[in-house]
């Protein structure tokens, strides 16, 4: 399924760093979303989750590119942020119908995790009897 994914062209150390960076970005994004989401309604949480995902998809390539500068000699320092994703791109990522790359599927997992957190925050706390 992930044949040809550039992740597998990295060394073990490069892959480990990329996974660590991705986990860090996931945790930071989820924590920031939690701080905002715990104070708003469920419908607002879902919209906010999509805004967070949209921003992540749009802006995170720059963070990953900075990591690649450390891995590959000779990469120029440049801006790799381009046009923000449109609704169709977000939908194709969230439905796992975009490119079958680890990065696309990881973005979908992030989006679904924020949606699940939205519903988890909406649950009623158990009452003590």
N, C-alpha and C positions, 0 to 999 in steps of 0.2 A: 504494500500500500504506500509506503513512504520511500520507494525506490527513487533514487536520484535526489532526495532531500539533501540540501547542502550541509545539514547538521552532521551527516555521516562522513563528510569530507574533512571534518575537524579532527585534531588529535584527541586523545582521551582527556588530556588536561583542558583543551579548548572546549570540549563538550561539557565537561564538569563545570567549568566557569559559566558557560552559557545556560546550563540548567540552574545554577545558583543565581545568576542574574535574573532569570525568568521567574524563579520562585520568589525572589526578593520583590520584583515588580508586582507579582500577583498579590503578595501579602500587603504591600504598601497600598495598592489600589483597593483591595478589599477593606483594609482598615480605614482608609479615607472615605470610602463609600459607607461603611458602617457608621462612622461619626455623623455623617449627614443624614443617612437613611433612618436612623433610630428616632429622629425627630419629626418625620413627615409621614403622610398617609401612604397606604399600600400603592395606590395608583401613581402617586408622585414618586415612590421608590422605584417602580418599574421604569418610568420615564427617566429618572435619574440614573438608573443602571445602564440604560441605553446611551445616555449622554456620556457616562464614564467610559463605556466600551468604545463609543465613537472617538472620544479623545485619546484613548489608549491606542487604538488602531492608527490614528492619525499621527500621534506624537512619538510613540515608543520606537519607531525605526531609528530615530536619532540616537537614542540611548544604546540600542543594539549596535549601531554603526560605530559609536565611540568604543564599544567593547572590541569590535573587529579591528579597529586601529591598533589596539594592543596586540592582537593576534597576528596580523599580517603587516609585514614591513612594507613601507612605501605607499600606504593608503593616504590620500590627502585629507586634511581636515576640511570638511565641507558640510553643508546643510543637505540632508537627504529627505527632509520633510517636504511633501508635495501637496497636491490637492487633498482636502479632507475627504473621507469616504462618503459615498452617498447611501441612501436608504437601501438600495438594492444590494450593495456590497455588504452592509451590515446584515441584512436578511440572509444572504448566501453564506456568510460566515456562521451565523446563529443556527442555520439549518444544516450545517456540515455539507453544503453543496458547492462551496467554493473550491479552490485548489486543494488537493489532498496533500498538504504539507503539514508538518508538525506545528509550525507557527500558526497556521490558520485554525487548526483544531484546538490549539491551546487558547487562542483568542475566544473561540466559541465556549470553551470550558469556563473561562473568566466571565463571560457574559451570563451563562447559565448559573454560575455560582452566585453572582450578584442578584439574579432573579430569585434563586432559592433563598438567599439571605433575606430578601425583601419579604417573602412569605413567612419565613421563620420569625422575623421581627413582628409580624402581624398576628401571630398566635396569641391566644389569651394565656396569661400565666396561670399555672395551677392554683386552685384555692385550697387553703388548709381548712380542714374540718375538725 
